[in-house]
Amino acid sequence: MKTRIQPTAQVDESAAIGDGSTVWDLAQIREDAALGSGCIVGRGAYVGPGVRIGDHVKLQNYALVYEPAVLGDGVFVGPAAVLTNDHFPRSVDPRGRLKRGGDWEAVAVVVGEGASLGARSVCVAPVRVGRWALVAAGAVVTRDVPDFALVAGVPARRIGWVGRAGVRLVEREGEPGCWECPETGERYDEKDGELVPRA
């Protein structure tokens, strides 16, 4: 499949864009970034230098993904969501001089396969969002999110579990620690604060 890049998008010549991906108006993809196949980069979205993005990832309008973020296959980043990269942000050093690229250490947000970050959510690096997790709109993630966790609030806290379909799981009656997806019927076992799909 052919890659589609709108004329007003800025894609650095060193960036790698996978087959079948679409980059919409006013999006910017910086040097050495790599996007897999079948991705969608929405209007005004930003992908920083060296960012790694898997296959079938959607970056909605005005999402900001700063380097050195890594996004797994099937990740969804909602409108105006932000993945930060500076644990101690300052414009100037202690002597008042403007900080440049070599004056600070970039840290990553890592988002696991199938996870979703809701509109206007913020992930404060360094942090990892687990596989198939769901971050609610407007949440501020300041610590790692387990696989399949549903987190919300400021700061984000786990308020439930979700399955691969993104639907909130329901604990099975008479089976403590066993969770079921009402849409797919998939079952999961909870142990020590983690959720594992049943084989």
Disulfide bonds with the S-S distance in Angstrom:
none
